[in-house]
Amino acid sequence: SVSRASPNLTFVPACLPPDPAEVEELQRFVSNSKRLFVMTGAGISTESGIPDYRSEGVGLYARTDRRPVQHAEFVRSASARQRYWARNFVGWPQFSSHQPNKAHLVLRDWEKLGKLHWLVTQNVDALHTKAGSQRMTELHGCIHRVFCLACGDRILRSELQEHFEALNPTWKAEAFGVAPDGDVFLTDEQVHNFQVPGCRKCGGILKPDVTFFGDTVSQEKVSFVHQRLAESDSMLVAGSSMQVYSGYRFALAAREKKLPIAVLNIGPTRLDHFASLKLNSRCGELLPLIV
């Protein structure tokens, strides 16, 4: 069931092919796991053509001085919201069309086979959902959903795109580059006349159902993930440097429980000094080799 589509390597850092000995080690790790807890990050989606933030040479931070929107700025500033939504509007058709790669499909298959107990993704791109994963928590939410900060009403991002189009029938802007969350690069002049709708029910502020930088994951969600981790017997981190504490705390909890931890990521991570196994390969190249 794994797709044979060629991976998109534009945003994937250079790395060597998987070492057969390392493949064997990961195979042993997965085979010994009865209730595997998996955490994924942006590095699992780069082969689907979505850039990450931190990869050397190809990540957003390496290529530009741009930084993602901050939660406080979005809530406080109408111009910041206008800028965010204008860029998101331009980027949405491309971002929403990205498809799962082999790594997403392998993890879905592991779930079906009973190998994978729970999957936690730090990504907001919905690729695990598109792949068919069900035993899953989207730690930072999903860009495909939107909600009202005032009344909590929720709509699909695809539905909001139609509202944007109706409000801005003649507005056009060409994007320069794309970011991991579907944001694109536009000038202030380009976004100046872009109209942003309010909530259809109360007129309140609409926000993507994602945890922006500077915001925190709800305590309810954190507790839920800790419970799934407590039920697990090992942890695999795939495609994440674990620099963000909201994900890193679960690796710390796994270490405290003395669970074996395997890390599959191109480049260094915060877990390297205490992981049982560290593999420096592409997720979409190595995971399909594990049976």
Buried (B, 14 or more C-beta within 10 A) or exposed (E): EBBEEEBBBEBBBEBEEBEEEBBEBBEEBBEEBEBBBBBBBBBBBBBBBBBBBBBEEBBBEBBEEEEBBBBEBBBEBEEBBBBBBBBBBBBBEBBBEBBBBBBBBBBBBBBEEEBBBBBBBBBBBBBBBBBBBEEBBBBBBBBBBBBBEBEEBEBEBEEBBEBBEEEBEEBEBEBEBBBBBBBBBBEEEBBEEBBBBEBBEEEBBBBBBBBBBEBEBEEEBBEBBEEBBEEBBBBBBBBBBBEBEBBBBBBBBBBEEEBBBBBBBBBBBBBEEEBBBBBBBBBBBBBBBBE
